[in-house]
Structure formats: structure tokens, C-alpha cells
């Protein structure tokens, strides 16, 4: 015999009766859609840290899921890097999907950061994935397009459509060297960016595509790169910046970054976003002041085109992989630096 529960609903137009099996599971609530200014963190190391036994605690010493803890600290966005064929699987497609689903289920917005490498891509390292090593430009464009499309399609099939996607990471001098080195051939780099852009939009036209450059205070660098992209027919929606000042120069660099952001908006008509910030973990007061100031400055840019500020790997602690610019102390608790996100 099956048991049922009778629900009676009173509305202005009368009574409504519905029945539900007593043992039916309750539907999973859909997290509310978050809009407005993005405050968040890149947490690409999270699953690797968890596998190594690292745990996370609030300031009272209560153990927490890291993503839930970051949300309680005022963050609403999670950024995740993607590597093509990483040796140990971390930051590969399956690992990224796992973290992205967790972020979405926690009610967080998601940014995906394609490195187009098997490992770290940054201003000094833009190595092609091993599987693409011998490819010419035309084949690289196809590989980049397919990789981008496949990862984003897999994410979408798992219920996650990112709000932003980076086509390359800190591409100060292009990506997929040597073919895509911007200083050698800006047109080649532009074609690669456009291949990524087209792949993103094939998955969802609502996703905003970011081109990301480090040293957000360096206006001449940004003008050189984005002039080059524009003059070669480049396509992008958002200009992403990194900013890693010291406790002694953050005020100066923040001011220069604000000047650069406003120039990017007026020069190209695009939105801007500070997608990476960081400072030494043992300088929490200075870091708090730095973050609060760059958030305020990013919010102040013209026409509300400053989209957000994200901390890079704040959860890294106790010299994890030699990284010292996190924002947790050696006991796995967030420092006062992150109070700036509240």
C-alpha cells in the first residue's frame, strides 16, 4: 500500500489539492541566479589539496567545505583553469567538471580559464600541449576550437554554463608558441583568439569571452596587445587583468590599474575585470586594504563596465607547492585579507 500526502493550497481563486507519495524525494532546489559585481577566487588547486588531506576551517576552527567557506566570506564566483592533457589529471576536463558542478551547486558563478597547454601558461611560458606539438597554425586553430567546444559542452551537459571564459591565460605575448607568439605574428595570435571565441559562442552566446593579460598597471602593454588584436579583426568581450603588488606599492599600482581600466573601456568599448590578485599570506592587513581598494576602483570605472575582482588560490596554505600568496594561515583558516570581499 502506497502512502500519499495531501497538500491544500489556498489562493485568491480558491483551494487547490495536490498529492505526493510520502516517500518521494524532495526536488533539489535551484540556487538563485547571482548577478552584479563578481567577487571570487581561482581554486584550481582545491581537489588536489583535498586529495592530499588538506582541510579548511573558519576563523573559529570549524571545518568547512572550501567553496562554502568562500561563499560565507562574501564571494560569489569560482574560477577554474583547464589544461589539455595534464600528467596527473589535475585541471584536466574531468577534474574541472567536478569542481564546476560543486561551485554551481553551492550557488556560485563560474569562470573557465583555458591555458591551451598541458601545464601552466603565463607570460613566460606558453608551451603547446604535447599532442599539438607538431601542428601548423591551421591545425592548431582546429585543435583549440575543438578542445574549447568539447570542454564547454561537457560542462553544459553537466548543468554548468560558465558566465565567463578566458581564451588563454596571461597572454602578454600570445599563446601556443611559436606559432601564436604575438610579438612575432600578431595576426596568428588573433586567429587563435578568434577560434576560441567562436567555440565559446557555439556553446552559448551568453558567455562573455575574456582575453587576459598580466600586470594590470602596464597601460603600454595593454595598448600594444589590444591594438594588435583590434587591427587584425580580433574578437573579445572582456579585458582581464592580473595584479600582484607588494605591501609597499599596492596603492600606486592600484591607481595605475584604474587608469588602465578606464583607458581600455574608452579605447575599445569593452568591459574589464581583475581576474587575479594576490599578496603574501603573512601580510593580511595590507592585503585587505589592497583588495578593498581595487574592488572600489573596479566598481568605479566608467559606465559600470568593471565586472569584478578575483583572488588567485586564496585557499593555498602552509607553503602548498611553494606558493606564498594565498590568504589562509598555516592552520587552514582564512586571514583578515579576505574580509575585504564582504
C-alpha positions as semicolon CSV with decimal commas, in nm:
position;residue;x (nm);y (nm);z (nm)
1;X;0,000;0,000;0,000
2;X;0,144;0,335;-0,101
3;X;0,114;0,632;0,132
4;X;0,031;0,977;-0,002
5;X;0,034;1,324;0,150
6;X;-0,247;1,564;0,061
7;X;-0,139;1,926;0,012
8;X;-0,402;2,200;0,031
9;X;-0,314;2,538;-0,116
10;X;-0,528;2,844;-0,059
11;X;-0,515;3,118;-0,320
12;X;-0,731;3,412;-0,415
13;X;-0,919;3,195;-0,662
14;X;-0,992;2,905;-0,426
15;X;-0,850;2,581;-0,286
16;X;-0,616;2,354;-0,479
17;X;-0,540;1,994;-0,387
18;X;-0,227;1,801;-0,488
19;X;-0,099;1,459;-0,389
20;X;0,259;1,339;-0,344
21;X;0,394;0,999;-0,250
22;X;0,514;1,005;0,109
23;X;0,849;0,854;0,020
24;X;0,911;1,070;-0,288
25;X;1,235;1,269;-0,256
26;X;1,204;1,644;-0,232
27;X;1,314;1,823;-0,550
28;X;1,663;1,972;-0,545
29;X;1,634;2,346;-0,503
30;X;1,786;2,552;-0,781
31;X;2,038;2,805;-0,643
32;X;1,932;3,163;-0,708
33;X;2,089;3,337;-1,006
34;X;2,355;3,581;-0,888
35;X;2,417;3,897;-1,083
36;X;2,608;4,217;-1,030
37;X;2,970;4,260;-0,927
38;X;3,174;3,939;-0,924
39;X;3,379;3,872;-0,610
40;X;3,558;3,543;-0,614
41;X;3,857;3,316;-0,632
42;X;4,051;3,083;-0,856
43;X;4,058;2,749;-0,672
44;X;4,217;2,520;-0,928
45;X;4,424;2,351;-0,658
46;X;4,125;2,257;-0,442
47;X;4,071;1,893;-0,538
48;X;4,444;1,823;-0,536
49;X;4,472;1,976;-0,189
50;X;4,176;1,773;-0,066
51;X;4,330;1,454;-0,206
52;X;4,649;1,535;-0,014
53;X;4,450;1,563;0,309
54;X;4,437;1,942;0,339
55;X;4,132;2,067;0,528
56;X;3,977;2,410;0,564
57;X;3,837;2,584;0,869
58;X;3,655;2,904;0,952
59;X;3,811;3,154;1,191
60;X;3,651;2,967;1,484
61;X;3,823;2,644;1,385
62;X;3,512;2,471;1,248
63;X;3,591;2,252;0,947
64;X;3,421;2,365;0,626
65;X;3,388;2,274;0,263
66;X;3,620;2,526;0,099
67;X;3,369;2,657;-0,155
68;X;3,102;2,703;0,114
69;X;3,355;2,885;0,329
70;X;3,450;3,123;0,047
71;X;3,081;3,193;-0,009
72;X;3,036;3,279;0,359
73;X;3,330;3,518;0,324
74;X;3,135;3,713;0,063
75;X;3,247;3,554;-0,264
76;X;3,005;3,465;-0,542
77;X;3,233;3,343;-0,822
78;X;3,470;3,050;-0,877
79;X;3,739;3,049;-1,149
80;X;3,890;2,723;-1,276
81;X;4,185;2,664;-1,509
82;X;4,180;2,395;-1,778
83;X;4,484;2,204;-1,903
84;X;4,464;1,987;-2,214
85;X;4,633;1,660;-2,107
86;X;4,788;1,717;-1,762
87;X;5,022;1,442;-1,646
88;X;4,839;1,365;-1,322
89;X;4,487;1,466;-1,429
90;X;4,454;1,773;-1,208
91;X;4,295;2,061;-1,402
92;X;4,202;1,826;-1,683
93;X;3,846;1,817;-1,814
94;X;3,706;1,566;-1,562
95;X;3,861;1,747;-1,265
96;X;3,733;2,084;-1,387
97;X;3,380;1,948;-1,435
98;X;3,385;1,809;-1,080
99;X;3,483;2,145;-0,932
100;X;3,247;2,343;-1,156
101;X;2,947;2,130;-1,057
102;X;3,036;2,175;-0,690
103;X;3,061;2,550;-0,741
104;X;2,726;2,570;-0,920
105;X;2,557;2,354;-0,656
106;X;2,688;2,596;-0,394
107;X;2,518;2,882;-0,580
108;X;2,840;3,028;-0,722
109;X;2,902;3,178;-1,064
110;X;3,169;3,007;-1,279
111;X;3,459;3,131;-1,491
112;X;3,663;2,889;-1,703
113;X;4,025;2,971;-1,787
114;X;4,170;2,782;-2,085
115;X;4,551;2,766;-2,073
116;X;4,583;2,572;-2,401
117;X;4,875;2,380;-2,255
118;X;4,933;2,062;-2,055
119;X;5,064;2,275;-1,768
120;X;5,100;2,637;-1,658
121;X;5,065;2,909;-1,919
122;X;5,181;3,258;-1,820
123;X;5,377;3,549;-1,972
124;X;5,698;3,345;-1,984
125;X;5,551;3,004;-2,066
126;X;5,306;2,932;-2,345
127;X;5,404;2,578;-2,444
128;X;5,179;2,388;-2,679
129;X;5,017;2,068;-2,549
130;X;5,226;1,763;-2,637
131;X;4,951;1,631;-2,862
132;X;4,958;1,955;-3,063
133;X;5,337;1,995;-3,074
134;X;5,386;1,938;-3,447
135;X;5,072;2,112;-3,568
136;X;5,076;2,410;-3,803
137;X;4,861;2,718;-3,747
138;X;4,556;2,587;-3,933
139;X;4,558;2,262;-3,736
140;X;4,622;2,445;-3,408
141;X;4,314;2,656;-3,469
142;X;4,107;2,342;-3,521
143;X;4,252;2,174;-3,211
144;X;4,196;2,484;-2,999
145;X;3,837;2,518;-3,126
146;X;3,755;2,152;-3,062
147;X;3,915;2,147;-2,716
148;X;3,725;2,459;-2,613
149;X;3,398;2,332;-2,758
150;X;3,430;1,986;-2,604
151;X;3,511;2,104;-2,251
152;X;3,233;2,362;-2,250
153;X;2,984;2,114;-2,399
154;X;3,072;1,860;-2,129
155;X;3,022;2,129;-1,867
156;X;2,686;2,225;-2,018
157;X;2,579;1,860;-2,024
158;X;2,657;1,851;-1,652
159;X;2,441;2,154;-1,586
160;X;2,709;2,424;-1,586
161;X;2,723;2,706;-1,839
162;X;3,004;2,942;-1,734
163;X;2,935;3,313;-1,721
164;X;3,285;3,395;-1,848
165;X;3,550;3,202;-2,043
166;X;3,912;3,302;-2,083
167;X;4,068;3,225;-2,420
168;X;4,426;3,189;-2,297
169;X;4,594;3,276;-1,968
170;X;4,813;3,585;-1,923
171;X;4,867;3,612;-2,297
172;X;5,104;3,912;-2,277
173;X;5,285;3,779;-2,582
174;X;5,024;3,548;-2,726
175;X;4,991;3,174;-2,674
176;X;5,073;2,838;-2,832
177;X;5,430;2,941;-2,908
178;X;5,594;2,977;-3,151
179;X;5,304;2,993;-3,397
180;X;5,089;3,214;-3,174
181;X;5,359;3,441;-3,032
182;X;5,212;3,788;-3,063
183;X;5,542;3,976;-3,095
184;X;5,636;3,752;-3,387
185;X;5,298;3,736;-3,558
186;X;5,002;3,924;-3,413
187;X;4,778;3,803;-3,696
188;X;4,842;3,440;-3,597
189;X;4,763;3,513;-3,233
190;X;4,443;3,688;-3,337
191;X;4,331;3,389;-3,541
192;X;4,380;3,164;-3,238
193;X;4,185;3,401;-3,012
194;X;3,904;3,412;-3,268
195;X;3,895;3,033;-3,291
196;X;3,846;3,018;-2,915
197;X;3,587;3,296;-2,926
198;X;3,387;3,116;-3,194
199;X;3,395;2,789;-2,998
200;X;3,268;2,959;-2,683
201;X;2,983;3,129;-2,865
202;X;2,889;2,799;-3,034
203;X;2,811;2,663;-2,687
204;X;2,630;2,974;-2,562
205;X;2,616;3,326;-2,695
206;X;2,555;3,446;-2,338
207;X;2,910;3,356;-2,227
208;X;3,146;3,653;-2,218
209;X;3,490;3,585;-2,367
210;X;3,792;3,726;-2,183
211;X;4,139;3,797;-2,319
212;X;4,369;3,801;-2,015
213;X;4,694;3,995;-1,971
214;X;4,907;4,029;-1,656
215;X;5,040;4,350;-1,496
216;X;4,714;4,542;-1,498
217;X;4,906;4,860;-1,420
218;X;5,101;4,849;-1,752
219;X;4,895;5,056;-1,993
220;X;5,151;5,043;-2,274
221;X;5,146;4,661;-2,269
222;X;4,768;4,653;-2,287
223;X;4,751;4,910;-2,566
224;X;5,009;4,717;-2,769
225;X;4,830;4,384;-2,736
226;X;4,472;4,500;-2,779
227;X;4,558;4,742;-3,059
228;X;4,717;4,444;-3,232
229;X;4,408;4,228;-3,180
230;X;4,174;4,505;-3,293
231;X;4,380;4,584;-3,604
232;X;4,372;4,217;-3,703
233;X;3,999;4,166;-3,651
234;X;4,019;4,015;-3,304
235;X;3,701;3,929;-3,112
236;X;3,659;3,952;-2,735
237;X;3,407;4,081;-2,480
238;X;3,611;4,149;-2,166
239;X;3,969;4,257;-2,092
240;X;4,104;4,056;-1,800
241;X;4,391;4,171;-1,579
242;X;4,623;4,030;-1,312
243;X;4,759;4,240;-1,026
244;X;5,013;4,119;-0,769
245;X;5,150;4,420;-0,578
246;X;5,362;4,425;-0,265
247;X;5,252;4,569;0,070
248;X;5,456;4,881;-0,012
249;X;5,341;4,959;-0,368
250;X;4,980;4,841;-0,388
251;X;4,834;5,191;-0,368
252;X;5,043;5,312;-0,662
253;X;4,972;5,005;-0,875
254;X;4,600;5,017;-0,798
255;X;4,585;5,376;-0,919
256;X;4,772;5,285;-1,236
257;X;4,539;4,988;-1,285
258;X;4,235;5,214;-1,255
259;X;4,380;5,448;-1,516
260;X;4,442;5,150;-1,742
261;X;4,091;5,010;-1,692
262;X;3,931;5,341;-1,786
263;X;4,157;5,368;-2,089
264;X;4,065;5,015;-2,204
265;X;3,695;5,099;-2,178
266;X;3,723;5,426;-2,370
267;X;3,968;5,288;-2,628
268;X;3,792;4,960;-2,712
269;X;3,443;4,990;-2,564
270;X;3,489;4,664;-2,372
271;X;3,426;4,562;-2,012
272;X;3,717;4,499;-1,775
273;X;3,775;4,255;-1,492
274;X;4,058;4,190;-1,246
275;X;4,067;3,810;-1,270
276;X;4,373;3,754;-1,049
277;X;4,502;3,930;-0,739
278;X;4,729;3,816;-0,460
279;X;4,969;3,924;-0,188
280;X;5,187;3,749;0,068
281;X;4,971;3,548;0,310
282;X;5,152;3,689;0,614
283;X;5,056;4,049;0,529
284;X;4,680;4,023;0,585
285;X;4,622;4,386;0,687
286;X;4,797;4,525;0,380
287;X;4,626;4,267;0,159
288;X;4,287;4,357;0,300
289;X;4,348;4,725;0,220
290;X;4,471;4,636;-0,128
291;X;4,168;4,418;-0,209
292;X;3,913;4,663;-0,069
293;X;4,071;4,943;-0,273
294;X;4,091;4,753;-0,602
295;X;3,730;4,639;-0,559
296;X;3,622;5,000;-0,506
297;X;3,827;5,119;-0,802
298;X;3,694;4,845;-1,031
299;X;3,337;4,932;-0,932
300;X;3,407;5,298;-1,008
301;X;3,507;5,262;-1,372
302;X;3,302;5,427;-1,643
303;X;2,954;5,303;-1,736
304;X;2,958;5,016;-1,483
305;X;3,198;4,824;-1,707
306;X;3,412;4,697;-1,418
307;X;3,282;4,343;-1,371
308;X;3,467;4,203;-1,072
309;X;3,777;4,108;-0,872
310;X;3,901;3,753;-0,807
311;X;4,174;3,628;-0,573
312;X;4,413;3,366;-0,712
313;X;4,426;3,049;-0,496
314;X;4,345;3,207;-0,158
315;X;4,296;2,860;-0,007
316;X;4,664;2,767;-0,062
317;X;4,827;2,748;0,280
318;X;5,129;2,618;0,470
319;X;5,357;2,655;0,167
320;X;5,138;2,447;-0,063
321;X;5,355;2,375;-0,371
322;X;5,578;2,664;-0,264
323;X;5,305;2,925;-0,317
324;X;5,302;3,200;-0,056
325;X;5,045;3,446;-0,193
326;X;4,737;3,271;-0,059
327;X;4,506;3,419;0,204
328;X;4,476;3,134;0,456
329;X;4,707;3,093;0,755
330;X;4,916;2,786;0,830
331;X;4,627;2,632;1,026
332;X;4,398;2,638;0,720
333;X;4,190;2,937;0,832
334;X;4,117;3,247;0,619
335;X;4,312;3,557;0,715
336;X;4,168;3,905;0,758
337;X;4,270;3,976;0,397
338;X;3,951;3,810;0,273
339;X;3,726;4,027;0,489
340;X;3,752;4,277;0,203
341;X;3,513;4,061;-0,001
342;X;3,228;4,102;0,247
